[in-house]
Structures are given as C-alpha cells and as structure tokens.
Amino acid sequence: MVKRKSFYTLDFLLLCISSFLFFASFNMIIPELPSYLSSLGGEAYIGYIIALFTLSAGLSRPFSGKLADKIGRIPVMVFGVAVCFFISLLYPLMTTVGGFLLLRFLHGFSTGFTPTGTSAYVADIIPFSKRGEAMGIQSLFGSLGMAAGPALGGYLAGIWGIIPLFYCSSAVSLLSIVILYRLKETLPRREKLNLGHFKLKKNEIIEKRVMGPSLVLFFSVFSFGIVLTIIPDFSVFLGIANKGLFFAVFTLSSLLIRVIAGRASDRYGRIPVLKVAMLTMVLAMILVAQAESRIAFLLAAALYGCAVGMNNPTVTAWTIDLSLEKFRGRALATMYIALEAGIGIGALVSGWLFSVHEQNFQIVFLFGSASAMAAFILLWIFPHQKPEPVQSKEGKEG
C-alpha cells in the first residue's frame, strides 16, 4: 500500500504565510475607510466602499478561474497581490471622492485573483481525505490576516494617521509577493499567456456543478457585507474607539473552529456542518442587533466568528468535491463570484438601509440574520451525504 504524502509541506506553509500577509494588507485599511471617505465629502457613498471592491472582484473571477486552469496558479496569485501593492500606494494621491471610488473598484481585482489561485493550489497538493482539514488550516491563516489587519490598522492610524497606513498596507503586500516566488507551480500542463485567454465562452463563466454551494455562500455572506460596511460606525456609536476591534474578535474566534469544522466535514459531510454554521450566524446577527454594551457587542462578534469559521472552509471543500480537476479553477471562481456578489449586495443594501441614521442599525443587522436563515433553508434542498470524490476524468465542458 502506497503511503500518501502529508500536505504539511514547506510549500503549503509558505502559501499559508503569504495568505496571511495578503489578507492583512487590504484589511488594514478597511476600518478607517468610512471616515476617510467622509473627510473627502463622500459620506453618502459609504456603502460603495465594499460594494465596488466586491464588484470588480466578482467581474474578474471568470478570468482568474480560466487563467488558473491555463497558465498556472502562481501567476494568478502574484497578479492579485501586486494589485494590492500598487493601489495602496495610490490612495494618498487620489484626494477626490471619484478618484477614491475608482481605486476601490480597481483594488477589488486583488481578491478576484489571489484567492482563486490559492484555493486551486491547495486543492492540487492535498489528498481528498484531508481536503476539509487543509482548507480549514489555509483559511485559518487568512483569518489571522483579517484579524491582525484591522486591529493593527486601527492602532497605526491612531498614531500616524491614515496616509502612513496606506504605505504600510502596500509594504505588507510586497512581502506576500516575495513569498509566492518561492513556490513551485502545481498545474501540470501550462500554456503561455495570450489574448485568447481573455475571451470567455458562455460555459466558461459559471461552473454549473457547483451551483449548490455557491447559492448557499451567496446568502450567507450578505451579513459579512453588512459587517464590513456598518460595524465601524456602530463601534463609534457604542463608544468603542478602535473600529477594528469587532473584526479582530470575530476573526480570532474563527481560528480554532476552522480546523475542527474542516475535520468534521471530512467525516460527517459538508451540509450538516453548514447547517450548524448558518444557525449560529442567524443568532449572532440577532445578538449584534440587540447589543447596547461593549460586552454584548464583542460576544456577538465571537459568535459570528464561529459561524464564519465553520462556513467558509466547508463551502470551499464542498465546491472542490463537486468540481472536475480540469475545471477546478472555474469551479472555485464560480464560488467566489457568489461570495463577492453576496458581500457586495449586502454592503449596498446595508448602506442604503442605514443612510447614516443611528436608529437604523438594528434593521440592518436583522436583515443579515434573515439572509443567513435563507442560506439555512437552502441547505435542506441538498442531499445529506458524506463527501465522495468526483472523478477527475476529463468530460465535456458545460
């Protein structure tokens, strides 16, 4: 019997560290962006901070998925991180509302590319039986970056202001790029980049095999768009100076549970784990809607983190379960399109519902609870079963 190689390799570790730095780089600035946009006279456009970012990420997913399957995983990852590096340097130069919103749109191409390449790379190097666990570990490092980024960003902004913070964000992304150049490509048959790779056929945009997990993810991440958009102002409303504290607490609470949830989904199936995650998310959003103190606010953040920690790696593993190896990049791109669409719509709707009126906080968070319940209901449509490996033989497209 041939013993399978462990996925705890140097390449896997380097990829995890690069993911940490990547997510930290663009999350560092998020808590400070609403007040920065308001200082430019754009307080009416706060909902666009996340919406434009996720719009461009979603639009770029079909291209990143195709490129990951054609030219390789690493070039796709490097391009995304490079976008973070350059855009962060440009923020201080754009001092108009229109210029700022343009940069937010361009910045979204980073998450449109890097996570697609990263997930495909991880799927390439891990055994099927450990897929959920590995996705949990890799996403754990991303979550650490999401936790460290806002907390560190809030701290640095308090000392130096937001302009130096933009430069710090750029420097962190540069470190992520350096690490990526150490990795070995996992795509066996690579093509040279050409214009044909940017021409999408109808069946190259969406991978129908993974519509189930994509729809569940779409409704579940509405609440994340709400959190990214509204929590900074809600923190100030509750008298919490560090607007990144909620992000730090909810992300840190998701760390350990990611690995546990990944292992549970490998053993018992993706859907049972996701049902628990969705019910937890419903409760978390209700609690934050009712929060009137710092303790209640942070308790809701911790509970929300548990829901996110169970949800994200499990949905990713489920997506890979259903995908063909030949179209793995496309399948993951489809999942991420749903992710960006859900976050973007959540951000837009929450910005519209909030309208900078404090009495609307509760309505916004209850909307997030309702969307998570919709995802929970969708899960009952899909069969209860443990994940089974999908044949990687090349079939017909579409």
N, C-alpha and C positions, 0 to 999 in steps of 0.2 A: 504493500500500500504506500503510495507516494504521500509524503507529508507536505501539507500546504505551507508555503512561506508566510510568516507573520506580516501583517500590514504595518507593524510598528517599525518602519524603516526610517533611514535618515531623510529620504525624500518626503515621506509622509510628515515627519516632524517639521522640516523646513517649510512645507506647504502650510502647515498649521500656523507657524510663526508669521509667515507672510500674510495669511488671512487676518491674523490679529492686528498687524500693522495697517493693513488696508482698511479694515472697518474702523479702526481707531482714527485714521486720518480724516475721513469725511464726517464722522460722528462728533469729532471735537468741536466743530463749529455750529452744530445744529441748535443747541440751547440758546446761543447768542444771536442767531439769525433773525428771529422775530423783532427784537428790539433794534437790531442794526437796520433792518428794512424800514422800521418805523422812523428811525432817525433820518432816513433818506426821504421821508414823506410818503412811504408806501404802506402804511398800516392797514389800508383796505385790501392789500394783496397778500396778507399773511398766509392764507390758505394755499397760495401758489408756490410757497417755498418748497413744500414737499411734492405738491401736485406736478409741477414742471419737471422736477427731478425724476419722479417715477414715470412721467410720460415719455421722456427720452429714453429711459431705461427699457420701458416696455417696447417702444418702437425699434430699439436696437437688438432685442432678443432674437428675432428670427435670423438676423445676420450673424450674431455671435454664435448661435447654435450651429448654423451651417459652416461657419469658418472653423469652429472647434472640431467638426467632423471631417473637414477637408485639409486645412493647413496645420492643425495641431492645437493642443490645449494651451500650451505655454504662451504662444504669441497672443492668443485671445486674452489671457490673464494679464500679460505685460501691458497691452494696449489700455485696458481698463484702469490699471494703476497709474499709468502715465497721464491719463486724463485728470486724475485727482491731483497729480503733481503740478501740472500746468495751470489748471483752473484755480487752484488755491492761491497761486501767485498773482492771478489776475483780479481777484476780488477787490484788493485795495485800490486798483486803478479804475474800477467802474464805480463811479460815485452818483449815478442816476438810478432811478427805480427800474427803468427799462434795461439798462446795462446789467444790473444785478439779476433781474429775472432771466435775461439771456444766459448768464453764467450758470444759473441754477439749472436751466434746461440742458446746457452742454455738460454740466457736472454729472448728470444722470447717466451719461454714456459709460461712466466708470462701472456702476453696478449692473449695467446692461451687458457688460462683457466679462469682467473678472469672475463673478460667482458662477457663471455658466461654465467657463473653462475649469474652475476649481472643482466643481461637483463632478464633472466628467472625468477629470484627472483622478479624483479619489475613487470613483466607480471602477476605473481601469486597474487600480493596483490592489484592491481588496477582494477577498473571497466572498462569495454570495452569502455564506452563513454568518458573516460578521458585518454585513452591509449596514444594518441599522446602528450597530455599536460604533462603527467607524464614522458614519455620518454624524452621530452624536458627539464624538470627540472632535471632529473637524469643526463642527458648528460651535462647539464649546469655546474654541479659540476665537472664532468670530465674535461670539458673545462677550468674551473678555475684552475684545477691542471695543465693542459697543458700550461696555460698561466703563472702561478706562477713558475712552474718548470724551464723552460728555462731562464726566467728573473732572478730568484733567483740564478740559477746555474751559469749564466754568471757573476753575481755580486760576488758570493763566489769564483769562480775560479780566478777572477781578484784580490782578496785579498789574498787568501790562496794557490791557485793553484788547479790542478785537483785531486790530491790524496786525500786531505781532502774532496773534493766534492763527491768522491765515497762513503766515510763513511757517509756523510750527507744524501745521497740518500738511503743508507741502513737503517738509523735511521728513515727516513720518512716512509718507507715501513713497518717497525716494528709497528709504530703507527696504520697503516691501519689494520694490523692483529689483534691487540688488540681490535679494534672496532668491527671487524667481529665476534669475540667470544661472543659478547653481543646479536647478532641477533638470532631470532627463525627460525628454518627450516620451509620452506613452502611446501616441497614435501610431500604429504600425506602418500605414501607407499614407504618407503626407504628399500633398500637392503644393506646387508653387502658387503663391497668391496671384490671381488675375482678375480682370474685371467681371468675368463670368460668375465669380463667387458672390458678387453683389447683386446678381439678378435672381430674384426669388420666384419660383413657381408657386402656384396656389397651394400645393400639398407640402411645400417646404416651410410654410409659416406656422401651421399648427399640427402637432402630432396627436391624432385622434385617440391613440391608445391610452393616453394619459389624461383624458378629459375629466375623469373622476377625481383624482387627487387635485387637479388644477382648479376645479369648481369649488371644492372644499376649501382650498387655500385662499381663493378669491374672497369668499365671505368671511373667513376667519381673520384676515389681515386688515379688514376695514378698521378694526379697533386700533391697529398699530398706526395707521394714518392719523387717527384721532389723537393718539398719544403724542406723536411727533409734533403735531400742529398746536394742540391746546394745552398740553401739560406745562410748558414753560410759563404761560400766563396764569394757569391755575396754581402753580407753585408760588408765584408772586402774590396771588390773591390770598393764599393761606399763610403768607408771611415767611416763606422759605427762600432765603437769599440765593442759594446755589440752585439754579434752574436745571442742573444736570443730575440732581440727587435722585429723582424718581427713576431716571434711566439707569443709574448705577445700581440701585436696589433691585429693580425688576430684572436686570440682566444678570447680576450676580446670583440671584435666586434661581436662575435657569441653568446654571452651570452644571451642578452635580446631577440634576434630574435629566439632563440631556443624555448622559451615558446610560442611566438606569432605564429611561424610556426607550432608547435605542435597543438595548438588550431585550427588553420586554416585547418590543415589536418584532424582533427576530424570533422570539419563542412563541408568542401568542397571536401575532398578527398585527398589521398596521391599524386596522379600523378600531378594535377595542381600545387601543391606546389613544387614538384620536378622539374617541367619544369622551373619554375622561378629560382630555385636554380642553375640548370645547365647553363642557360643563364648568370647568374651572375658570375658563375665560369669561363665561357669562356672569359668574359670581363676582369675579374680580372687577369687571366694569360696573356692576351694580354698587359694589363697595366704594369705588373711587367716586361714583356719582353722589354717594351719601357722605363722603369724607368732609369733616369740618375741623379736623385737627391734624397735626403733623404725624402723630402715631397712626391714625386711621389711614391717612394718605399713603404712608410707607408700607403699611400692612397690605393695602390693595396692590401696591407696586410689587411686593414679594409674591403675592398670589398670581398676579398677571405674569410674572416671570416664570412661575411653574408651568402655566398654560403654554406660554411661548416655547419653553424648553422641551415640553412634550410634543408640541405640534410640528415645529419646523424640521427637525431631522427625520421624523417619522414620515412626513409628507414626501420629503426628498427620497427616502428609501423606497417608499411605495411607488413613486414615479419611475425610479430606476427598475424596480421589479417588473413593471408593465412595458418597459421600452425594449426595443431591439438594439443590440450592440451597435449596429451600423448607423442607427439614428439616435444614439444616446444624447448627443449634443442638442438635437432638435427637440427631443422629449423634455430635456431639462430647460431648454429655452421656453417651451410652451408653459411649463410650470412657473417659470419666473415672469412670464408675461402676465399670468394670473396674479402673481404676487404684486407686481408693480401696479397693475390695474386696480387691485383691491386697495392698496395703500393710497394710490393717487385719488381714487374716488372718495375714500374715507377722509382724506385730507381736505379735498374740495368741499364735500358736504359739511364737514365739521366746521370749516372756516365760514361757510355760509350760515349754518345754524347759530354759530357763536356770535358773529358780527360784532365782536369786541364789546359784548354786553354780559356782565358777570352773572346775571340771572339765568343765562342760557347754558351755563356749564353743565348742569345736571341733565338737560335734554340731550346734549352732545354725547355724554358718556353712556346714557341709556340707549342711544342709537347704536353704539358699539356693542352693547350687550345683546341687542336684538339681532345684529348681523352674525354674531357668534352662535346664537341659537339657530339661525338659518343654516349655518355650516353643520351643526349637530344633527339637524333634521335630514340634511342631505346624506349623511353617513349611513342612515338606515336603508338607503336605496341600494347600497353596495353589499355584496355577499360577505358573510362572516367567514373568513378563512385565513389560515396562516399563509405567509408569502411563499409562492412557488417560483422557482427560477424560470424565466422566459427564455425560450430557445433563441440563441444568437445567430441562427442561420439567416442568411440574407433572404428577405422576402420582397414582395413587391412594395413599392412606395405607396403611401396614402392609406 
